[in-house]
């Protein structure tokens, strides 16, 4: 019986740079999606600031994506707190309505 390797060799193209790597086969979709996101943001900065070079576009792209990630982390961390405040406000409003 033939077995399929758990790893996969792929080459990503990020801002015109080739990056060969070996990844878990099950993670390929994540890497391909990340490649697409990086290239979209890279293209945006290259078109918006045509006087800058590829290294600066990759730097700006990295910062952009890191800020999005940190923002999403904050929102997900605040979710339970926000829900608790909503419940508290609903209780207060219900108490005030009874008076």
Chimera marker file (.cmm) of the C-alpha trace (Angstrom):
<marker_set name="trace">
<marker id="1" x="0.000" y="0.000" z="0.000" r="1" g="1" b="0" radius="0.5"/>
<marker id="2" x="1.455" y="3.372" z="-0.999" r="1" g="1" b="0" radius="0.5"/>
<marker id="3" x="1.637" y="6.058" z="1.659" r="1" g="1" b="0" radius="0.5"/>
<marker id="4" x="1.407" y="9.778" z="1.060" r="1" g="1" b="0" radius="0.5"/>
<marker id="5" x="4.072" y="11.901" z="2.693" r="1" g="1" b="0" radius="0.5"/>
<marker id="6" x="2.931" y="14.170" z="5.504" r="1" g="1" b="0" radius="0.5"/>
<marker id="7" x="5.064" y="16.963" z="4.060" r="1" g="1" b="0" radius="0.5"/>
<marker id="8" x="4.965" y="18.843" z="0.809" r="1" g="1" b="0" radius="0.5"/>
<marker id="9" x="7.602" y="20.935" z="-0.972" r="1" g="1" b="0" radius="0.5"/>
<marker id="10" x="6.193" y="24.163" z="-2.369" r="1" g="1" b="0" radius="0.5"/>
<marker id="11" x="7.563" y="27.435" z="-3.679" r="1" g="1" b="0" radius="0.5"/>
<marker id="12" x="5.788" y="30.628" z="-2.754" r="1" g="1" b="0" radius="0.5"/>
<marker id="13" x="6.233" y="33.820" z="-4.743" r="1" g="1" b="0" radius="0.5"/>
<marker id="14" x="6.071" y="36.771" z="-2.372" r="1" g="1" b="0" radius="0.5"/>
<marker id="15" x="6.516" y="40.193" z="-3.883" r="1" g="1" b="0" radius="0.5"/>
<marker id="16" x="8.498" y="38.742" z="-6.735" r="1" g="1" b="0" radius="0.5"/>
<marker id="17" x="10.778" y="36.729" z="-4.424" r="1" g="1" b="0" radius="0.5"/>
<marker id="18" x="10.702" y="32.930" z="-4.588" r="1" g="1" b="0" radius="0.5"/>
<marker id="19" x="10.586" y="31.114" z="-1.271" r="1" g="1" b="0" radius="0.5"/>
<marker id="20" x="10.961" y="27.329" z="-1.460" r="1" g="1" b="0" radius="0.5"/>
<marker id="21" x="9.837" y="25.520" z="1.662" r="1" g="1" b="0" radius="0.5"/>
<marker id="22" x="8.662" y="22.218" z="3.058" r="1" g="1" b="0" radius="0.5"/>
<marker id="23" x="5.360" y="22.335" z="4.912" r="1" g="1" b="0" radius="0.5"/>
<marker id="24" x="2.797" y="19.983" z="6.374" r="1" g="1" b="0" radius="0.5"/>
<marker id="25" x="0.562" y="18.822" z="3.554" r="1" g="1" b="0" radius="0.5"/>
<marker id="26" x="-2.536" y="19.762" z="5.561" r="1" g="1" b="0" radius="0.5"/>
<marker id="27" x="-1.300" y="23.381" z="5.864" r="1" g="1" b="0" radius="0.5"/>
<marker id="28" x="-0.889" y="24.062" z="2.150" r="1" g="1" b="0" radius="0.5"/>
<marker id="29" x="-4.135" y="26.021" z="1.882" r="1" g="1" b="0" radius="0.5"/>
<marker id="30" x="-3.011" y="28.358" z="4.697" r="1" g="1" b="0" radius="0.5"/>
<marker id="31" x="0.281" y="29.042" z="2.929" r="1" g="1" b="0" radius="0.5"/>
<marker id="32" x="-1.416" y="29.621" z="-0.422" r="1" g="1" b="0" radius="0.5"/>
<marker id="33" x="-3.929" y="31.994" z="1.172" r="1" g="1" b="0" radius="0.5"/>
<marker id="34" x="-1.107" y="33.839" z="2.943" r="1" g="1" b="0" radius="0.5"/>
<marker id="35" x="0.783" y="34.109" z="-0.353" r="1" g="1" b="0" radius="0.5"/>
<marker id="36" x="-2.293" y="35.633" z="-1.995" r="1" g="1" b="0" radius="0.5"/>
<marker id="37" x="-2.828" y="38.111" z="0.864" r="1" g="1" b="0" radius="0.5"/>
<marker id="38" x="0.822" y="39.201" z="0.866" r="1" g="1" b="0" radius="0.5"/>
<marker id="39" x="0.860" y="39.697" z="-2.891" r="1" g="1" b="0" radius="0.5"/>
<marker id="40" x="-2.390" y="41.681" z="-2.818" r="1" g="1" b="0" radius="0.5"/>
<marker id="41" x="-1.028" y="44.055" z="-0.168" r="1" g="1" b="0" radius="0.5"/>
<marker id="42" x="2.366" y="44.217" z="-1.935" r="1" g="1" b="0" radius="0.5"/>
<marker id="43" x="0.639" y="45.208" z="-5.196" r="1" g="1" b="0" radius="0.5"/>
<marker id="44" x="-1.402" y="47.850" z="-3.379" r="1" g="1" b="0" radius="0.5"/>
<marker id="45" x="1.730" y="49.487" z="-1.949" r="1" g="1" b="0" radius="0.5"/>
<marker id="46" x="3.645" y="49.141" z="-5.232" r="1" g="1" b="0" radius="0.5"/>
<marker id="47" x="0.827" y="50.901" z="-7.094" r="1" g="1" b="0" radius="0.5"/>
<marker id="48" x="0.259" y="53.520" z="-4.399" r="1" g="1" b="0" radius="0.5"/>
<marker id="49" x="3.941" y="54.381" z="-3.889" r="1" g="1" b="0" radius="0.5"/>
<marker id="50" x="5.662" y="53.573" z="-7.213" r="1" g="1" b="0" radius="0.5"/>
<marker id="51" x="8.866" y="55.407" z="-6.215" r="1" g="1" b="0" radius="0.5"/>
<marker id="52" x="9.700" y="52.917" z="-3.421" r="1" g="1" b="0" radius="0.5"/>
<marker id="53" x="11.446" y="49.570" z="-3.867" r="1" g="1" b="0" radius="0.5"/>
<marker id="54" x="10.413" y="45.973" z="-3.310" r="1" g="1" b="0" radius="0.5"/>
<marker id="55" x="12.037" y="45.758" z="0.114" r="1" g="1" b="0" radius="0.5"/>
<marker id="56" x="9.982" y="48.726" z="1.334" r="1" g="1" b="0" radius="0.5"/>
<marker id="57" x="6.782" y="47.218" z="-0.138" r="1" g="1" b="0" radius="0.5"/>
<marker id="58" x="7.435" y="43.960" z="1.719" r="1" g="1" b="0" radius="0.5"/>
<marker id="59" x="8.120" y="45.912" z="4.925" r="1" g="1" b="0" radius="0.5"/>
<marker id="60" x="4.904" y="47.892" z="4.561" r="1" g="1" b="0" radius="0.5"/>
<marker id="61" x="3.013" y="44.686" z="3.770" r="1" g="1" b="0" radius="0.5"/>
<marker id="62" x="4.385" y="42.974" z="6.876" r="1" g="1" b="0" radius="0.5"/>
<marker id="63" x="3.382" y="45.918" z="9.053" r="1" g="1" b="0" radius="0.5"/>
<marker id="64" x="-0.087" y="46.097" z="7.482" r="1" g="1" b="0" radius="0.5"/>
<marker id="65" x="-0.772" y="42.397" z="8.082" r="1" g="1" b="0" radius="0.5"/>
<marker id="66" x="0.685" y="42.503" z="11.620" r="1" g="1" b="0" radius="0.5"/>
<marker id="67" x="-1.592" y="45.423" z="12.525" r="1" g="1" b="0" radius="0.5"/>
<marker id="68" x="-4.610" y="43.536" z="11.145" r="1" g="1" b="0" radius="0.5"/>
<marker id="69" x="-3.619" y="40.469" z="13.173" r="1" g="1" b="0" radius="0.5"/>
<marker id="70" x="-3.181" y="42.435" z="16.403" r="1" g="1" b="0" radius="0.5"/>
<marker id="71" x="-6.488" y="44.222" z="15.828" r="1" g="1" b="0" radius="0.5"/>
<marker id="72" x="-8.258" y="40.895" z="15.310" r="1" g="1" b="0" radius="0.5"/>
<marker id="73" x="-6.623" y="39.535" z="18.476" r="1" g="1" b="0" radius="0.5"/>
<marker id="74" x="-7.882" y="42.499" z="20.470" r="1" g="1" b="0" radius="0.5"/>
<marker id="75" x="-11.407" y="42.099" z="19.099" r="1" g="1" b="0" radius="0.5"/>
<marker id="76" x="-11.478" y="38.387" z="19.893" r="1" g="1" b="0" radius="0.5"/>
<marker id="77" x="-10.140" y="39.016" z="23.402" r="1" g="1" b="0" radius="0.5"/>
<marker id="78" x="-12.787" y="41.651" z="24.044" r="1" g="1" b="0" radius="0.5"/>
<marker id="79" x="-15.644" y="39.457" z="22.856" r="1" g="1" b="0" radius="0.5"/>
<marker id="80" x="-16.443" y="37.855" z="26.234" r="1" g="1" b="0" radius="0.5"/>
<marker id="81" x="-16.060" y="41.216" z="27.998" r="1" g="1" b="0" radius="0.5"/>
<marker id="82" x="-18.374" y="42.896" z="25.500" r="1" g="1" b="0" radius="0.5"/>
<marker id="83" x="-20.952" y="40.134" z="25.970" r="1" g="1" b="0" radius="0.5"/>
<marker id="84" x="-20.784" y="40.552" z="29.759" r="1" g="1" b="0" radius="0.5"/>
<marker id="85" x="-21.316" y="44.310" z="29.451" r="1" g="1" b="0" radius="0.5"/>
<marker id="86" x="-24.276" y="43.804" z="27.131" r="1" g="1" b="0" radius="0.5"/>
<marker id="87" x="-25.871" y="41.418" z="29.627" r="1" g="1" b="0" radius="0.5"/>
<marker id="88" x="-25.239" y="43.886" z="32.449" r="1" g="1" b="0" radius="0.5"/>
<marker id="89" x="-26.787" y="46.737" z="30.468" r="1" g="1" b="0" radius="0.5"/>
<marker id="90" x="-29.810" y="44.567" z="29.655" r="1" g="1" b="0" radius="0.5"/>
<marker id="91" x="-30.235" y="43.754" z="33.364" r="1" g="1" b="0" radius="0.5"/>
<marker id="92" x="-29.992" y="47.425" z="34.306" r="1" g="1" b="0" radius="0.5"/>
<marker id="93" x="-32.490" y="48.421" z="31.607" r="1" g="1" b="0" radius="0.5"/>
<marker id="94" x="-34.884" y="45.685" z="32.768" r="1" g="1" b="0" radius="0.5"/>
<marker id="95" x="-34.594" y="46.884" z="36.380" r="1" g="1" b="0" radius="0.5"/>
<marker id="96" x="-35.232" y="50.475" z="35.362" r="1" g="1" b="0" radius="0.5"/>
<marker id="97" x="-38.262" y="49.441" z="33.319" r="1" g="1" b="0" radius="0.5"/>
<marker id="98" x="-39.773" y="47.748" z="36.390" r="1" g="1" b="0" radius="0.5"/>
<marker id="99" x="-39.635" y="50.942" z="38.457" r="1" g="1" b="0" radius="0.5"/>
<link id1="1" id2="2" r="1" g="1" b="0" radius="0.2"/>
<link id1="2" id2="3" r="1" g="1" b="0" radius="0.2"/>
<link id1="3" id2="4" r="1" g="1" b="0" radius="0.2"/>
<link id1="4" id2="5" r="1" g="1" b="0" radius="0.2"/>
<link id1="5" id2="6" r="1" g="1" b="0" radius="0.2"/>
<link id1="6" id2="7" r="1" g="1" b="0" radius="0.2"/>
<link id1="7" id2="8" r="1" g="1" b="0" radius="0.2"/>
<link id1="8" id2="9" r="1" g="1" b="0" radius="0.2"/>
<link id1="9" id2="10" r="1" g="1" b="0" radius="0.2"/>
<link id1="10" id2="11" r="1" g="1" b="0" radius="0.2"/>
<link id1="11" id2="12" r="1" g="1" b="0" radius="0.2"/>
<link id1="12" id2="13" r="1" g="1" b="0" radius="0.2"/>
<link id1="13" id2="14" r="1" g="1" b="0" radius="0.2"/>
<link id1="14" id2="15" r="1" g="1" b="0" radius="0.2"/>
<link id1="15" id2="16" r="1" g="1" b="0" radius="0.2"/>
<link id1="16" id2="17" r="1" g="1" b="0" radius="0.2"/>
<link id1="17" id2="18" r="1" g="1" b="0" radius="0.2"/>
<link id1="18" id2="19" r="1" g="1" b="0" radius="0.2"/>
<link id1="19" id2="20" r="1" g="1" b="0" radius="0.2"/>
<link id1="20" id2="21" r="1" g="1" b="0" radius="0.2"/>
<link id1="21" id2="22" r="1" g="1" b="0" radius="0.2"/>
<link id1="22" id2="23" r="1" g="1" b="0" radius="0.2"/>
<link id1="23" id2="24" r="1" g="1" b="0" radius="0.2"/>
<link id1="24" id2="25" r="1" g="1" b="0" radius="0.2"/>
<link id1="25" id2="26" r="1" g="1" b="0" radius="0.2"/>
<link id1="26" id2="27" r="1" g="1" b="0" radius="0.2"/>
<link id1="27" id2="28" r="1" g="1" b="0" radius="0.2"/>
<link id1="28" id2="29" r="1" g="1" b="0" radius="0.2"/>
<link id1="29" id2="30" r="1" g="1" b="0" radius="0.2"/>
<link id1="30" id2="31" r="1" g="1" b="0" radius="0.2"/>
<link id1="31" id2="32" r="1" g="1" b="0" radius="0.2"/>
<link id1="32" id2="33" r="1" g="1" b="0" radius="0.2"/>
<link id1="33" id2="34" r="1" g="1" b="0" radius="0.2"/>
<link id1="34" id2="35" r="1" g="1" b="0" radius="0.2"/>
<link id1="35" id2="36" r="1" g="1" b="0" radius="0.2"/>
<link id1="36" id2="37" r="1" g="1" b="0" radius="0.2"/>
<link id1="37" id2="38" r="1" g="1" b="0" radius="0.2"/>
<link id1="38" id2="39" r="1" g="1" b="0" radius="0.2"/>
<link id1="39" id2="40" r="1" g="1" b="0" radius="0.2"/>
<link id1="40" id2="41" r="1" g="1" b="0" radius="0.2"/>
<link id1="41" id2="42" r="1" g="1" b="0" radius="0.2"/>
<link id1="42" id2="43" r="1" g="1" b="0" radius="0.2"/>
<link id1="43" id2="44" r="1" g="1" b="0" radius="0.2"/>
<link id1="44" id2="45" r="1" g="1" b="0" radius="0.2"/>
<link id1="45" id2="46" r="1" g="1" b="0" radius="0.2"/>
<link id1="46" id2="47" r="1" g="1" b="0" radius="0.2"/>
<link id1="47" id2="48" r="1" g="1" b="0" radius="0.2"/>
<link id1="48" id2="49" r="1" g="1" b="0" radius="0.2"/>
<link id1="49" id2="50" r="1" g="1" b="0" radius="0.2"/>
<link id1="50" id2="51" r="1" g="1" b="0" radius="0.2"/>
<link id1="51" id2="52" r="1" g="1" b="0" radius="0.2"/>
<link id1="52" id2="53" r="1" g="1" b="0" radius="0.2"/>
<link id1="53" id2="54" r="1" g="1" b="0" radius="0.2"/>
<link id1="54" id2="55" r="1" g="1" b="0" radius="0.2"/>
<link id1="55" id2="56" r="1" g="1" b="0" radius="0.2"/>
<link id1="56" id2="57" r="1" g="1" b="0" radius="0.2"/>
<link id1="57" id2="58" r="1" g="1" b="0" radius="0.2"/>
<link id1="58" id2="59" r="1" g="1" b="0" radius="0.2"/>
<link id1="59" id2="60" r="1" g="1" b="0" radius="0.2"/>
<link id1="60" id2="61" r="1" g="1" b="0" radius="0.2"/>
<link id1="61" id2="62" r="1" g="1" b="0" radius="0.2"/>
<link id1="62" id2="63" r="1" g="1" b="0" radius="0.2"/>
<link id1="63" id2="64" r="1" g="1" b="0" radius="0.2"/>
<link id1="64" id2="65" r="1" g="1" b="0" radius="0.2"/>
<link id1="65" id2="66" r="1" g="1" b="0" radius="0.2"/>
<link id1="66" id2="67" r="1" g="1" b="0" radius="0.2"/>
<link id1="67" id2="68" r="1" g="1" b="0" radius="0.2"/>
<link id1="68" id2="69" r="1" g="1" b="0" radius="0.2"/>
<link id1="69" id2="70" r="1" g="1" b="0" radius="0.2"/>
<link id1="70" id2="71" r="1" g="1" b="0" radius="0.2"/>
<link id1="71" id2="72" r="1" g="1" b="0" radius="0.2"/>
<link id1="72" id2="73" r="1" g="1" b="0" radius="0.2"/>
<link id1="73" id2="74" r="1" g="1" b="0" radius="0.2"/>
<link id1="74" id2="75" r="1" g="1" b="0" radius="0.2"/>
<link id1="75" id2="76" r="1" g="1" b="0" radius="0.2"/>
<link id1="76" id2="77" r="1" g="1" b="0" radius="0.2"/>
<link id1="77" id2="78" r="1" g="1" b="0" radius="0.2"/>
<link id1="78" id2="79" r="1" g="1" b="0" radius="0.2"/>
<link id1="79" id2="80" r="1" g="1" b="0" radius="0.2"/>
<link id1="80" id2="81" r="1" g="1" b="0" radius="0.2"/>
<link id1="81" id2="82" r="1" g="1" b="0" radius="0.2"/>
<link id1="82" id2="83" r="1" g="1" b="0" radius="0.2"/>
<link id1="83" id2="84" r="1" g="1" b="0" radius="0.2"/>
<link id1="84" id2="85" r="1" g="1" b="0" radius="0.2"/>
<link id1="85" id2="86" r="1" g="1" b="0" radius="0.2"/>
<link id1="86" id2="87" r="1" g="1" b="0" radius="0.2"/>
<link id1="87" id2="88" r="1" g="1" b="0" radius="0.2"/>
<link id1="88" id2="89" r="1" g="1" b="0" radius="0.2"/>
<link id1="89" id2="90" r="1" g="1" b="0" radius="0.2"/>
<link id1="90" id2="91" r="1" g="1" b="0" radius="0.2"/>
<link id1="91" id2="92" r="1" g="1" b="0" radius="0.2"/>
<link id1="92" id2="93" r="1" g="1" b="0" radius="0.2"/>
<link id1="93" id2="94" r="1" g="1" b="0" radius="0.2"/>
<link id1="94" id2="95" r="1" g="1" b="0" radius="0.2"/>
<link id1="95" id2="96" r="1" g="1" b="0" radius="0.2"/>
<link id1="96" id2="97" r="1" g="1" b="0" radius="0.2"/>
<link id1="97" id2="98" r="1" g="1" b="0" radius="0.2"/>
<link id1="98" id2="99" r="1" g="1" b="0" radius="0.2"/>
</marker_set>
